[in-house]
Amino acid sequence: MSRALTVATRRGDLALVQTQSVIAAIQRRCPDVEIRIREVTSEGDRDRQTVLWQLKDTGFFTSRLEDVLLAGEADFAVHSFKDLPTRPREGLIVAAVCQRRWPEDCLLARRKIGSLDELDAGARVGTSSLRRAAQLRHLRPDLELVPVRGNVPTRIRKLRDADFDAIVLARAGLERLGLTDAISFVFDPHQFLPAPAQGALAAETRSADATTNEIVATIDDADARAATDAEREVLTAMKCGCHAPVGAYAEVAGDEIVLEAFVADPSGRRLLRSRMAGPKAHPHELGRNVAQNLLDAGGRQIVDDLEKDRDKGDVTG
């Protein structure tokens, strides 16, 4: 017997492409399921001016979708997993973490270059991420970093209109939109650590909706879930928001996960890293252990100082 579901998604080309890929994956496994799309405007879509690292609240891009889900106006929602707060809303669960692709960051430059070292001294680089800004400052303290908001095509247009010498974006968005020709080079994720769960898509459902959970769970990828659980646990254990200068990257090899993470002050002068391996069956424990290493090495002071600066409005990217 066929069943009809409604999926909530943000407006915009990238969100729709991502949602359609999730729909296609579900229908390959459950061909009798019909899925309708409900487009929702998130707070992040309304507010294109606020610099992300100045946000005190979480769920800037996801809370409106969760409201629709909890109200019963949709059966599940599709998110870029890196945007979901690490603390789940009551009554909601991530029923599926889709197979992860392209977790890396990449750089787009106005002239052809193949590495960060090839950017001119003092080049203007646009980024919306305190995590990216801290790593860029650590590697190239001479760069002038400038906040940039807007969707992927808007940021590329700003680059071409000479607002910037380069911009840094997530590779996944460019790949999914077919805009890879704009990429100058892709960062090695072991050297330039991505955001926790970057490149992964999450399908969120009401925990009590057993039928929808069963359908959506057919596309859950065990390796992607384990890796992203370990990465996101770093944020949870460090008690810092998803816009903090923290990066994490995990790879699954057989029954083991190797997790790397960093925390930095916004200037990038103090950048602490930790790398550990652990069993795939216990990703949260691994994430907590890596986070504790960072906190004990001086990360606790960095996080405390960041919160004080954010309260005063002094955090800069």
C-alpha angles and dihedrals in degrees: 000000000000121000130200122218133181121219123201118217139165118260119256138077097273095048091049094048090050092047093048090053090054091048091051091050092051093047092051088061098032106030093173093062117101114202126197123195122233112193116212129188110228126207087251090056092051095046109055094159109059112095107239097230091058092062116113096185128068127222094053090151101025113038096084091053089050090050090055091047094050090047090058093244091123134024097219140358132218119220139174093251093224089064096056115098112246091235108071122226113253110267095022133098137179099247094181139018105198124224105288123237135175102005093169132103120233138197126232115198134187090232128039112273134155103204143021090255090066094064112106118256110272093015116169110242123187120215135156093200130087088201092057092042093053092051093045091051090048092052099034112017090175094068121106106228117204127188115245129184133180136081122303097270090047092054092047089051091052089053092051092046088062097250088126142020089219143351132206120223139165111271093221095067093051092047093049093048094047092243099125092122087075093061116105095186141337119238119236102249090217090059102032103035118215127222115280109277093006111164094022126111121214127204110207124198142171107275092225095053098094096173095053091042091055092051096045093044090065088080097047111127112212096205093047091048093049094048095046092044089056093047096046091047088064089063092044094050093045090050093225130130127255090257095058121113091265127122132183136181127183130185126194118222112178108302094345136083123207111203128190124184141168140194124196141174113252091258091059091227092115110046119163124192135191132185127189140158128220144158117296088228091066108043095148092055090051091050092050092049093051091046091050091052090054094046093049092049092058102287093116091064091046092053093045092050091048092054091049091049092048090052088053093043092242100123111116134182 
